[in-house]
Amino acid sequence: MEEKFDYEKAMAELEEIARKVENPDTSLDDIGGLVKRSGELVKACREYLRKVRDDIAKQEEDENEN
């Protein structure tokens, strides 16, 4: 079963990644993994927001038809 995407959790993780990347104690090896993970999260957030936008547009169309 597919887990429901949690936009707020993803945004919180992105904020934590930003803090880690900005920390001078974070190694370059770690930064590489963090950047990869942030790319995955950004992609998932964009897909989620597109779906929400499309759902809202469909609801508006349905309301206008009635």
Secondary structure, DSSP 8 states (H G I E B T S, - for coil): ------HHHHHHHHHHHHHHHH-TTS-HHHHHHHHHHHHHHHHHHHHHHHHHHHHHHHHHHHHHH-
